[in-house]
């Protein structure tokens, strides 16, 4: 299951408030605070949850950016082979040329 | 995953995050924390970590790739890489996934009786060599072409260039960088005599003002943008100025947004130059010593089919003539053309003119995909030259790139019809002779004239003049402007098309032969990024099925066509270093000296010119650039004919070839989104990215939408003189266009916005303008 670390950059004087919001998010743990930067490790059950969580971090009030710096997806060995998102469009049929 | 393993990985993630945070904040003990992070990875016995540059944009972020049991299973920002200092964007974070889509091409496919049939490599390569040879013999070498990309590795591009120019003896090799970077190339060459930026990313930590010229850097180059926002966080006097036709995330982060009408950047730039002169803020000592003034024809057409051709009439002018030329670009006149309030123009000019402010200009497609793309590049340089704010830390114009090796492969290796490696030209007899010597060709083998630039190539495919094309690592059936026109020509003339790619695309759909390519870390290679940094990576995993490197494919066909002597390397393993080191010979002594292969294997990239293992951060500057002699202070040594001085160009504002009118009242601008890279052929196969941004849409200004009675999410039809498309309306979402403007991203192959765009291009650079054409909006009744 995906494990990701995210460096969250907070607006000046907002670190405490961002920290409070992160504490309320599920599957997250603040592992380091360095000035206005928080290191948040996420541990979720699916890529969908992982992705949503990274977006949620970026959208928190007082956050300038939330940048993923590490992700592990070794349990997704088969799941990585996502069915093509494009299949529904049937645009790969050979053109008549 | 068992709990012990999970705990271990969480520790690793935390450690890596701590290392990056420390690196970013440059706090005490950073080296110790970084070392702890690295050690935690190295001590993991189950995952092998190796460096590589990111596969996507031109930033050139370093990544650490974790490989387990022959598969890429993890990725981390490379803390040792000075480009990104451990950070990644959402695309980089999904890098391993793009390798493992279920519909990866794994075997050669040959179209037989309208259907694709699996074939062996021998059959496929023999067929390509046979058809290319037949076409060459019957119609001449100029009927055969190769079209690649800024995603080619340096090795791929060099092999393609040598095959076409040294083997076939024609100049029909081009790359999709013509669609994204050509105006930057010609702009640099016209102003400085040599291509590529003088500055580097280190400017982002030293500038006081950052001006974005039609550049949504927050979404297109997010890691670099974060370096700039970090600079502002640490230095509260720093200003970000966004010049744009729509409000974006870059606008949100900026201190000031100049919302301009499309194409009016030409007037804005001239207006700033005028104010700098009027206020007496010209750096006279710099200009006198290091600049000349020149003018050219001003009525040069727009590269339209059957339109006016560009004729050069370059000539020297005086400073007084230039001053008289820009005099009419008063703030009032510029406001009239651009819609930008004159107060904002004055404020921006004051920042450029202030002697104590270091200014960095940044641009990418907004300036380059422009029917006057070369001109606007020159005009931005003019401002920096007039003020002497160039080639020094925190001061400089910086042209960003969109592909990982648009610079390294296309611009430096010269995979364009007019170019030879190392900044040389096919039209220059000395350059051809040098190339013939390196390539061991008989004198006179190389063709002396450029043949077809990209637009010309595809126009000739459409008229039947060009009979064969090999497309590698790009997707022109999504990216060409005015696609319907090209489709009609292809159907009529049925050229022989080969496509090498990793996934099926609309371009593989028109191929006679499809070749499966190895991607990114499935082969070794080198990329060159926006700041002249060449980066090398090793092969880390095997490609799927029978996929191979593009350079190997090219060489195998070349051998079958009788050009085997050009490629003396025994196999793919030998080609990586062999092709690079031969290419490197072209770079030595011409100010583009790239590092040796062995140096690159050790380093996180090095910025050329690299002399005695030392990279160059600021070109043309004494003490930084080894090509500048002591006492010269600055030397624009690409312009020997002008006494090593840069050129300040007289370039006017002119109307674009198509403007909104009664029938087509809106401007249409196309572009990218942060989730997808270019045509989405990789990122749309990553489920999370696809879900985050599943399909194309059209952004409308809220007031325009209200007047038309269009609500967010409603379907609307866009119609241009060339095509039409139905899209979902996006109102007040991520981007908000200026009134009268629309924005549509081009990543969605099921909604081809390029069926509407215009194939007009900059007559100097031949780069098409995807940023403006006229359309109308019709409500769709469900």
Interface residues (C-beta under 8 A of the other chain):
Chain A: X1 X3 X4 X5 X6 X7 X9 X12 X29 X31 X32 X34 X35 X36 X37 X38 X39 X40 X41 X43 X47 X48 X50 X51 X54 X55 X64 X65 X67 X68 X69 X70 X71 X72 X73 X74 X75 X77 X80 X81 X82 X83 X84 X85 X86 X89 X91 X92 X93 X94 X95 X96 X97
Chain B: X1 X6 X9 X10 X12 X13 X14 X16 X17 X18 X20 X21 X22 X24 X25 X27 X47 X66 X68 X71 X73 X74 X75 X76 X77 X86 X87 X88 X89 X90 X93 X96 X97 X100 X101 X102 X103 X111 X114 X115 X116 X222 X223 X226 X229 X230 X233 X487 X490 X491 X494 X497 X503 X504 X505 X506 X508 X509 X510 X684 X685 X686 X687 X688 X690 X691 X692 X694 X749 X750
